[in-house]
Amino acid sequence: HQTTSPLGHEIASKKVDNYTFRDVLLDLAQRNQAMKGMEGMEMPGMSTRPDITNHLVVTILDPDQKPVSAKVGFILTDPSGHEFKTLTMGMSGGYGADLVLKTPGVYRIKTKAVIGDKALMDVLDYSVK
């Protein structure tokens, strides 16, 4: 019997202006595990769409590697060029939102974070096979 970690798998980690953006992708089972006890709550980034496939969580660390408090949103561009924007919800030091990564191809994920009066943007290309 195999159990999946509720942590998902890291798909990117990079520095943006001295801050570290760490992107972790969860599948539906991991998402549901992480969301236990929050069923039915209305939160930014939570979707009731039946075609949700994943949950993306970004953790943003300051230059001292401590999680920061921020307003975070994702802009997802799917392989056909369709854009989907979502706000995120804060969870365990990270910011997450439900995404639909169904169609094979390259997805561009833009993460916009506002930390105090500073706006940071991270761009990540993620391939779905």
Secondary structure, DSSP 8 states (H G I E B T S, - for coil): -----TT-EEEEEEEETTEEEEEEEEEHHHHHHHTTT-TT---TT----TT--EEEEEEEE-TTS-B---EEEEEEE-TTS-EEEEE-EEETTEEEEEE---SSEEEEEEEEEEETTEEEEEEEEEEE-
